[in-house]
Amino acid sequence: MTDIHASRRALAPGSLLLAEIQARGWSVRELAARLGYDTGYVWGILDRDTPIDQEVADALGRVLGTSAGLWLDLEAAYRGEQAAPTE
């Protein structure tokens, strides 16, 4: 029997962030302005190159109406999976 949980992949925070801004009809530039960050920095998050720290998570929570913990948990799960050795 196959374990359905074994094939689950951690969601990259940038993937959820992209879905959020698309659902709101915002551009990356608009999100960056709302967050108070450079557009390139936000692109780094979307491209999975820039990790989300507490400061960014707080800003995302404030702007998107979510908890900072959501973004930190996603980040930790994603980075942890990336660091784990593959079988």
N, C-alpha and C positions, 0 to 999 in steps of 0.2 A: 504494500500500500504506500502511496506517495504522500509525504508530508506537505500539505499545501503551504505551510508557513516557511518551509525551507527555501522556496523559490521567491519569496518576497524580497523586494529591493527597497532600500531606504529612499524616500523621496528627497530629492535635492531641494533645498529651500528656494533656490532660484526658480525652479519649475513652478512651485506654488505661487511665488511672487509674480511671475509672469502671468499666470492665470488670473491672479487678483487684479493686476493692472489692466489686463484685457477686459475683464468683466466690468470694470469701472469706466472703460473707455479712455483711460489715461495713456499718455505716451511715457516713455522712459524719462524723458526730459521733465515732464510734469511731476512724476513721482520723485525724481531727484530734487526738484525745487521744493516740494512739500516736505521732504525729509531733511533738507538743508545739506545735501551732499552733492558732490560733483557727478555729472552724468556718467563719466567713465567709471567711477566707483560703483555706481548702481549696475552698470553693465558687467562689472567684475563679479558681482553677486549673481546676476542672471546667468553668466557663463560658467559659474561654479569655481571661479578662480579666487574670489575674495570671500573669506569666511565671515559669518555674521557673529559679531561680538555683542556684549551686553548693551553698549551704547547704540548700536545699529538696531538691535532687537527692540530696545525701548522706543526708538523713533518709528520703527515699523508698526509696533503695537499702537502707538499714538495716532499715526496717520491712517492705519487700516482698521482700527477698532478691534484689534486682536490683543492677545497677551504677549508680552515679551517672551514668556516661557515657551510659547508655541514655536517661535523662530529659533530659540536656543536649543530646544529639544530636537527639532528637525536637523539643525546644524550638527549637533553631537551625533545623532544617528547616522547621518550621511557621511561625515568625516570618519566616524568609527568604522563604517562598512568599507570605505575606501582604503583604510589602513590595514584592514584584516587581510591575512593571506588567503589567496584563492586555492581551492582544492583541485 
